[in-house]
Amino acid sequence: MAEPTYTPVIAFARAVFRGLGLRFTISGDEHVPRSGGAVMAINHVGYLDFTFAGLAARPAGRLVRFMAKKEVFDHKVSGPLMRGMKHIPVDRKGAANESYQQAVKMLQAGEIVGVFPEATISESFDLKDFKTGAARMAMEAGVPLLPCVVWGSQRVFTKGRPKDLTRGTPIRIVVGAPFTPDPAADPVAVTADLKQRMQLLLDEARATYGGGPRTPEDTWWIPASMGGTAPTPEEAAQIARDRESARAARRAAEGPTT
C-alpha cells in the first residue's frame, strides 16, 4: 500500500537504517493480518520501537497507525508527518477518550493500530505493568490483538542515554500469533493474557538476539534479571518518580504560563 506521506517516510527510514548498518532479524511476520483491523501491542524499550515494529508489517503490505503523545504532533516538523501518516495523537493530560474512540473507529475501518501497553519506555528493559487500553480497543472493535516485541532498540536510542549510532547494532523483532478476545471478557484478564504472551515473545527475542556487549562494561542495556547493569524494575520506577518530581518542581518555579 503506497501513501503520499507514509511511503516516502518508510523509504527514508530504511535508508537511514542501512546507513547505520542496523542488522534486523524479524520472525513471525506471517502472523500480521493481510487485511482487516488489528491492535499491534508492542513492548517499549527505546524511542525507535514504533519504527522498527512497523517494519514487521511491511511483508504483509500493511501500514501501522501508531498512537503517540500529542506533543509529537505539536512539533512543526514531526507534526505534519505524523498527521500525514494518519497516526493518532494522545493527550495524556486531557481528552484521552477522544484518542481511544478515534483508534476504535480506525480499527473498525480495517486499520492496524500500534499501541504500547506499558505507555512509556521501560528503563529496566523488562516488561512494566500494562494498561488495559489495547485490550479494550480490540474488544470494542471486534478485532484481534497482535503481540509484538522489539529487542536491541534501547542500544540505539532510549530514555536517559545518548544516541549510539555505532554501526552494526542488531535489532530483533518477534511477532506472535494474533488472538481475538471475547468482547464480554474482563479487560484486566485479557491484558494479563496479552502480557504473558508478550513475555514469551520477549524471552524468545532475547534468547535469539544476535549480539552481546561490545566491551566488558557495555552491560547497561541488559536487564538486571539477565545479569546486566540496567536498573531493576523497582529502581526504574523510582527513577521515573524522581524525574517527575523534578519536572513538577521546575514547573512550580517557573510559575503559571500566560
N, C-alpha and C positions, 0 to 999 in steps of 0.2 A: 504494500500500500504506500503510495507516494503522496506526500503532502507538501505544500509550498514552504512551510517553515520547518516542520519536524524532520523531513528527509535531508535537507542540507545540513541541519544541526548534527544529525547522526553521522553523516559523511565527514564533517569536520572533526567530531569527537573521535571517530575511528582513526582518522589521520594523526591526531594528537597521540592516541594510544600507540599507534605504530611507531611514531617518533620517539616515544618513551620506551619502546621495546617491551611493553607490558605483555606478559605471557598468560593468555586466557585459557582455562580449561573449563568447559561447560558440559555438564551432563544433565540428563532429564529434560532437555528442551522439547522432547517429543510429547511431554505432558501439557505443553501450552496449547489451549484450545485453538483450533483453526478458525473458529467463528464463535460468536456469542459472547456474552459478558462473563467476567470472572474477576474476583478480587485477588490480586497478587500480593501476598503478605510476605514482607521481606525483613530480615534482621537488619540492625543498623550499627555498623562499626566505623563508618567513615563518610565523609561528605559526598563521595562519588558513588555511593551504593546504588542510587537510583539509575545512574547512567549504566553501570555495569549490569544490574539486574535487567534493564531494558534490552540489553544485547541478547539475553536468553530468549526473548520473544521474537527476534527477527527471523529465525528459520521458519517460523510459522506464519510469517508475513504480517505480524501484529505489531501495533504500537501501544505503548502503555501510557495511560494518563495518570500522572502522579499527583497525590495530594501533598502540598508543600506549604510551608508557612507563608503568610501573607506578605511579610517583609521582602521576600524574594520577588514578588510581583510588583512591589512598590519601587524597585530599583529601575533606574532609567534605561539600563542596558538589558538586564535579565528579564524585566517585567514584560516587554513586548514579545520576547522569545517564549516565555512561559505561557502567555496568553495565546500566542500563535500555535503552540503545540497542544493547546486545549488541556493544560494541566489545571488542577483545582486549588485555588487559594484557601488556606485555612487560617482563620483569625482566632488564635488561641485565647485572646482576651475578650472576644466579642461574639460575633454571630457564627459559632461553630456549627450549629444545626443547619444553617444555610449551606455550608460546605458539604455536610453529610447528605442533605437532600439532593444537592447537585450531583454528588457521586452516585447515589442510588439511581437517579434518572439516567446517567451515562451508562451504568451497568445494565439497566433495563433496555437501553438502546443498543446493547451489544458490544460495549467497550470493555477493555481490560483496565481496571483501576488499580494503581500501585499504592500500597499502604504500608507504613512502618508501625506495627502494633506496639513497639516499645516507645513510640512517639519521638524520642530523642536518642542521640548516639549513646551507646553503652561504652563507658570509658573503662570498664573491666573486660570488655570484649566477650563476656558471657551474656546470655540472654537475660534481659531485665524482665520485670513484670510486664504483662501485656495489657493494653487497653482492649475493651470489648468492641470497639468501633468496626474493625474489619469483619468480625463475625456477624454483628448486627446488620451491616450493609449487605452482606451476602444473603442473609436470611430474608431481609425485607425485599431484596431484588430478585430472589429466587435463582441465584447463580452460584457456581462453585467457588470455594476457597482454593487458591493455588499457592501452596507454600514454596518459598524460595529463600535460599541463604547465599550470602556473599562472604568470602573469607580472603584476607590479604589486602583489602582496600584500605584498612587502617594504616598500612605501611606507607601508603602514598599521601593521604591527606585525611587527618582526623582531628577531633577536638583536642585542644591543648598541646598540639605538636606542630612544628613547622612542616611545610610540604617537603616530601622526599621524592625527588624526580630521578633517583638512581635507575638506570636502565635495567630492564630485565625482571622487574618485580612480578612474581606470579600472582594471579588473581583466580581464585577458584569459585565457581558458581554452580550450585546444585538446585534443580527444580524437582519438587516432589509431585506425586500424583494428586490431581485435584479431587476434592470431596465436597459434596453438596449437603450442607446441614439442613436438618428438618426445620422449616420455618417456625414450628411450635416449640423448638428446643430451648433450653436455657442458654442464653448467650455466654454466661460465665463458663458453663461446661464445654460449650463449643470452643471457646477461647483456650481453655485448658488443653483440649484435644489438639488444637492448632499448634500451641506451643510445644507439646510433646512431639508432634510430627516434625516441627522445625528443629527441635533439639537433635533428633535422629539425623536430619539432613546436615546439621552443623557438625555433628560428630563425624559424618562421612567426609565432609569438606575438609576438616582438619586432618583426618587420617590420610587423605589422598592429596594433601597440599604439596606442591612441588618445590618448596623452598624453605630453608631454615635460616637461622641468624647469620648475618654477614660477618659478624665478629662475635667473640665470646660475650661481649657486653650488649649486643643487639638483641635484647630479650624483652624490651618494653612493650612490644606488640603481642607477646604471648601471655595468655591469661594465667593468673596465679594458680588456677585449677589445673593447669598443664605444666606447672613448674616455672613459669615466666615471672617477670617482674612488673606486670600490669597490676593496677590496684585490684584488690578483691572487690566483689560487688558492694560490700558494706563500706569499704573505703571510697569507692567511686561515688556512692550515694552521698557520703559526707562531703566529698569534693564539690558535688553539684549543689548541695545546700549552702556551702561556704561561698561559692561563686554567686548564687542568687542573693545571698545576704549582702555581699559586696556591691552588687548591682543596685539593690534597694537603697543601700546607704548612699551611693553616688547620686541616685535619682532624688533622694531626700535633700542632699546637699545642694544640688542644682536648683531646687525649688520648682514651682509649677511652670509649665511652658505656656507661652502666650500665642 
